[in-house]
């Protein structure tokens, strides 16, 4: 009786796994953001949820950016309407958010998006989430998304939420704000960091362009072309010793050093520069772990023997090395491709952060 019960329970568990896995038929797919991912069927885009349910049927034309899937940001997505061939914003029900159409439209960040209302692409307008114009039409060749209430304009200056120039100087180059600071270059010379009021917080002392701040730490490059770490006052936390670096996330960063035989050893370091985990080169290269990304939502993509999996911020393997392709986690899900040696077929889909295969993607038959 106990054996029959055990067999029944095992069958139920396996059956539940099968039921939980959803099949989605599409030609291509984007990453999950805010619980939705774009799917493309016959050149038209729609959206699925994290359970694989089609929430918005494919009906919108491909993005004006080739091969770029539309995505939701702050509850709205910019898509091309088939009837008008112009861009509109939709909500997560697939409804038109407001009655305005644009030649080009970009995702909202901090409640603001920039759009191009005419065929002259160097003219921009800032709008709010009601579709109301915040600014008059103005000319610029480039404008970034908003971050810390500032947007980069033409990679030389910043504008505030009203579209007004927010700094006095015209810099040679600027980065977006992060953790309240932005790297800027003055007169084709050194780089430093300013705050949103243009106060210099880290002196102009870096010859090479630094990385943006994350977790209130920034990687800076020394004269030896290696990377070290500074805090928001410019204090050097870690000497420039690393050859490759990824941004801090959840207090941990992925870094690596190359030896004289051109082999990389990867490390996880905390915000004080302390090594949390080391991944030394193994005699058998197939057993050597290589880290391929920084941390996203507590997971980093790593590989061993040409197969990819996930590690956590403590360096533990949380998803085994099974996948030929594995994207960073986005919205709690990660796209995968897995090759089956027996069937000689590739399975594509999405796994959650634990490695459970939630969605399997299949190509249309016709």
N, C-alpha and C positions, 0 to 999 in steps of 0.2 A: 504493500500500500504506500509506504514511504517513497519507494522508488518511482511509482507511478505519479505521485504528487510532485516529486522533484522534476521528472520529465515534463510534466504539465507546466510547471513554473518556468522551466527553461524555454519551452516552446512559446509561452506567453510573452516572455521577455524578448525573444527573437522576433516574434510577430509584431510586438509593439515597436521595435526598432524599424521594421520594414514600413509600418504604417506612418511612423514619424517622418520618414524620408519622403520628400515631395519631389515629383518630376515636373520640370518646367521645359516647355518646348520653345526654343528661340534660336536665333542666329548668333547673337552676341549679348553681352551683359556688362553692366557697370558695377561699381562697388556699392555696398550698402552705406547709406547716410540717413540718419533720422528714421531708421526702420524701413527704408524703401530702397530698392535697387532698380535701375532702368533695365528693361529687356528690349531687344530689337527683333522684330519679325517682319520680313519683307520690307526692309528699309523704313519701318515705322517703329516709334518708341512708345512703350508703356511702362508700368511699374508693378513690381511684386513686393510683398512684405516678407518678413523673415521666416514665415512658415511656407513660403513658396506660392501663396495665393496671388492671383492676378488681381490687383486692386484697381489699377487703371489700365484698361485694354490698350494695346498698341494702336495709336492713331496719330501720333505726332511725327513730323519729319525729322530726319537726322539733324544734329546740331550743325551750325555754320562752321564749327571747329571740327575738322575731319577726324573721324574715329573717336570723338569724345562723346561719351554718354551724358545725357542730362542728369542732374542730381538735385535733391532737395536740400535746401539750406534755410534755416529759420522758417520752416513750414511752407516755403514756396519753391517752385522750380521754373526755370526759364526754358521754354520749348518753342518749336516752330509750328504754327498752326497751318494745317494743310490747305484750307480754303483760301487764306489770305497770303500765304507764303511769308508771313511776318512773325515776329516773336512775341509771345504773350507769357504771362505768369499764371500758373495753376496751383491750386492747393492740393492737399493729399487725398481729396475725393475726386480729383480730376476736373474740378470746376474752375472756370476762369476767375482769377482773384480780383481783377479790376479791368475796366474797359479801356485799355490802352494797348497800342501795338507799336513795335519798334523794329528797326532794321536789325539791330543786335541788342541783346539784353544779357546781363551777367547776374550771378548769384548775389543774394543779399548777405551782408555782413554788418553786424551791429545796427541792423534796422535800415541800412542804406544800400542801394545798388546804383551802379552807373549804367546808362543805356545810350545807344546811338539812335536818335530819332530820324536821321536822314541818311541818304546814301553817302554823304560825305563823312567818312568814318573818323575824321579827326575832330568832329564835333561831338561833345558829350553833354549829358544832363544827369544830375543826381536826382533820384526819386526816393520817396519813403514807401512803406509797405501798403499804403492806400493808393499808390500810383500817382501821388501828387508830386509835382516838380519842386525840389528844394532849391534848385538854382536855375538861372537862365542858361541858355545854350552857351557853352564855352569851348574853346579849341585847345586840344592837347593831343599828342600822339600816343600817350600811355597814361593810364591811371590804375592804381592797384586797388585791391579790396581794402575796406576799412579795418584798422587794427588799432586799439587804444585811442579811438576817436580821431585817427589821422589816416589819410590815404596818400601814398606817394604819387606825385604827378611829374611825368616826363623824366623820372629817376633823378630829379635835381632838387625837388622841393616837396613840401607837404601842404595839404589843404585840410581844413577842419570840417565839421559836419554840415556847415553852411556853404561849403565850397570856397571859403576865403583862404588865401595864403596864410599859413600858420607859422611861418618862420621868416626871419629877416634876411638871412643869408641865402645865396644861390649856391648850392653845393655842387661839387663835381659829380658826385654819386651818392645815393642814399639807399638804405635798406628800410623795410617796413618796421614799425614799432612792435616790440615784444617785451613783456614785463616792464612796460613803461619807458623803454629805451630803444633808440635806433642808432645803428652805425652810420656815420656820414664821413665823406672825404672832402677836405677843404683844399681848394686850389691845386688839384692834382697831386697833393702831397700826402700827408699822413691821415690815417683813419682814427676817429674817436667815437664816443657815444654821447648823444644828447637826450634830454627828456622832452616831453611834449610842449614845454614852454621854452625850449631851445637853450636851456641851461646845460653847460658842458659837465657831464657826470664822470666821464672817463676821458682823460686828456688825449689829444691828437698825438699818438705815439706809435701807431702800428703801420708798418710799411705795407703789409699785405692786408687784404680785405678780411675782417674777422667774420665769424659766424654770428647769427642773431642769438639773443639771450633766450634761454629756456630753463625753467626752474631757478631763475636768477643767477645763472652761470652762462658764460660765453666762451667758446673756443677761439683762441687767437693764435696766429702763426708767427713763429720766431724767425730770426735771420737764418736759422738752419733749415727752414721750410717745414719744421715739425710743429705740432699743435700742443698748446698748453691751455690752461683754464684760468679765467679771471672772475671775480665777483662784480657786483654792480657799482662798486667804487673804483674798480680798476686794479684791486689787489691781486697779485699772482697767486693762485691757489695751487696750480700744478705747473711745473716747468715744461717748456715745449719739448716733449719727448715722443709724441705719438704721430704715426704716419697717416692714420685714417681715423675719423671721428664721426659719430652720429649724435644728434641733439640729446640733451638730458630729458628724461620723462619719468615721472614717479620717483625722482631723486636718483636715477641711475642712467649712465650713458655707456654706450658700446664704443670701445676704442681698440686700436691695434698697433703693434710695432712690427717692423720687418727686420729680419736678421741679415747677416752678410751673405746668406744663401738665398735671399729673396723669398723667404717664407714668413708668413704673417702669424703672429700669436695674438689672439683676441683676449680682451679683458672687459669686465664690467666694473666701473668705478662709481663711487657715490659722489655727492656734491663737494666733499672735502678732498677728493682725489684718492681716497682709500680704495684699494683693489678688493672687490667683493668676490669675484670669481675669475679664474684664469683658465684659458683653453689652450694648453701647449700643443705644439706640433707633435703628432704621434709618428712612431716609426712606420706604421702602416697608415698611409695617407687616407685610406678609406675609413679610418676610425677617427680622423681629425675633424673636430667641429669648427666650421667656419660660420661666422655670424654675418648675415647679409643685409640687415636693416637695423635701425634704431627701434626703440620700444613704441608700440602703438597699443593703447588700452591694455598695458601690462604684458604684451607679448612681442617678441622679436623673431624674425624669420632666421633660421639657421639651417645649415646643411651638413650632411655627413655621407660620404660615398655617393655624391651626386643626387641624393634625395634630400628633400626639405621637410622641416618640421618647425615647432615653436619651442622657445625657452621662455621662462618667466624672469622677473627682475632679480631673483636669487640665483639664477643660472641653471635652474632645474629644467629638464626636458618635460614639457607638458603635453606636447603632441609629437608622436614618434616620427622618425624620418621615413616617410612613406611616399612623398609627393614629388612628382617631376616639376611641378610649378606650384607656388604658394605665395599669394599676395599678403601684404601686411593686414592685420585685423582692422576693419572699418565698420563701425556700427555693430560690433559684437560678432561679425561674420568675416570669413576670409575665403576668397576664391581659390580653388585648387584644381589641379590636373593630376590624375594618377594613372600610371601605365600598368596594365596587367600582363605579366609575362606569359600566362597560360592562354588567354584569349587574344593577345596581341591587340588589345583595344585600350583606348584612353577614356577614362571617366572624368567628366568635368562637373563642377558644382560649387557648393559652399559648405564649409564646416563652421561650427561655433568654436569658441575659444578652448573648449575641452577636447576638440578633435572629432566631435560627433558630426557625421555627414548628414546635414539637414536638408539640402536641396541638390538634386541631380539634374543637370542640364542636358537636353537632347536636341539635336538638330531636326528641323522639320523634314519629313520624308519627301515632300514635293515643293 
